[in-house]
Amino acid sequence: MPGFLMHVGAQLKCSHGATATIAPSQPRVLASGQPVATMASVIAVAGCPFQIPVPGGTKPQPCVTVKWVMPSTRVLLGGQPIALQNTPGAGTGPAVCLSVEQIPAGPPLVQAFQMRVKAL
């Protein structure tokens, strides 16, 4: 399914409202002046307030990373598939937020990304 290329300047939030940032994994290919994100890009979440109920209270279970699950099937960059955003406008991305224990906590909210370059 075709989608827009994700780039370092994309604005993401975890499903609990904390900001996620994409670290550049390659400096050569740009979209809207920002490095394009690949599946090797690390997407870190900072300040997630999520907690889960446990007997006797709650346990912090903040989102710390975002794992992109919808890569390009035809376009590689440095041997890695590029990350694609295939839902136009604000909405959930083809990714999942993960806690330190790698427990899925829902999809991130993609608020802004480049809308000029598409790939398969």
C-alpha positions as a printed Julia matrix, in Angstrom:
120×3 Matrix{Float64}:
  0.0    0.0    0.0
  1.53   3.39  -0.96
  2.25   5.95   1.71
  4.12   9.14   2.45
  7.76   8.85   3.54
  8.29   9.54   7.24
 11.13  11.91   8.1
 12.95  13.15  11.18
 10.82  16.31  11.36
  7.53  14.39  11.63
  5.53  15.18  14.76
  4.47  12.11  16.74
  2.92  11.52  20.14
  2.4    8.26  21.98
 -1.18   7.22  22.6
 -0.96   8.88  26.04
  0.18  12.28  24.74
  3.96  12.19  25.23
  6.21  13.47  22.44
  8.1   10.98  20.28
 11.13  11.94  18.22
 12.72  10.13  15.29
 16.51   9.93  15.42
 18.15  10.13  11.99
 19.58   6.81  10.83
 20.97   8.14   7.56
 22.01  11.65   6.48
 21.96  11.39   2.68
 18.32  11.29   1.53
 16.08  14.17   2.56
 12.35  14.86   2.34
 11.21  18.41   3.13
 14.8   19.14   4.16
 14.84  16.4    6.83
 16.49  12.94   6.76
 14.08  10.18   5.72
 13.28   7.61   8.43
 14.08   3.97   7.81
 13.17   0.88   9.77
 16.57   1.27  11.48
 15.58   4.7   12.85
 15.1    4.83  16.61
 11.88   6.54  17.68
 12.11   7.54  21.35
  9.24   8.67  23.6
  9.88  11.03  26.51
  7.59  11.81  29.42
  4.8    9.26  28.98
  2.56   9.24  32.09
  0.94   5.82  31.53
  0.48   3.51  34.53
 -1.19   0.14  34.9
 -3.26  -1.06  37.86
 -1.64  -3.69  40.07
 -2.73  -5.07  43.43
 -2.13  -2.32  45.96
 -1.81   0.6   43.53
 -0.36   1.33  40.13
  2.85   0.54  38.29
  4.48   2.99  35.88
  4.43   1.52  32.38
  5.42   4.5   30.18
  5.91   4.28  26.46
  9.63   4.55  25.68
  9.87   3.62  22.01
  7.77   3.43  18.88
  8.19   0.48  16.54
  7.21   1.2   12.95
  5.43  -1.81  11.46
  4.56  -0.56   7.97
  7.77  -0.4    5.94
  8.1    0.18   2.25
  8.02  -3.06   0.3
  9.85  -1.71  -2.74
 12.07   1.2   -1.66
 15.24   0.64   0.35
 17.58   3.28   1.74
 21.0    2.06   2.79
 19.65  -1.49   2.65
 16.78  -0.68   5.02
 13.09  -0.27   4.09
 11.83   3.27   4.58
  9.08   4.03   7.11
  5.74   4.97   5.53
  2.76   6.91   6.84
 -0.25   5.66   4.93
 -3.1    7.5    6.64
 -3.35  11.09   5.37
 -3.75  13.94   7.82
 -3.81  13.55  11.58
 -4.45  10.01  12.67
 -2.86   6.87  13.94
  0.23   5.63  12.2
  1.19   2.13  11.14
  3.23   1.71  14.31
  2.94   0.66  17.94
  4.18   2.3   21.14
  6.15  -0.01  23.44
  7.03   0.13  27.15
 10.4   -0.82  28.64
  9.08  -4.37  28.96
  8.09  -4.29  25.24
  4.38  -4.32  26.08
  2.31  -2.7   23.29
  0.42   0.4   24.39
 -1.43   1.38  21.24
 -0.6    3.27  18.07
  1.11   6.67  18.09
 -0.68   9.78  16.93
  1.0   11.22  13.84
  0.28  14.95  13.8
  2.48  16.27  10.99
  4.64  14.74   8.26
  5.78  15.6    4.75
  3.13  15.16   2.08
  5.13  15.39  -1.16
  6.91  12.06  -1.58
  5.1    8.72  -1.67
  6.51   5.21  -2.0
  5.36   1.6   -2.07
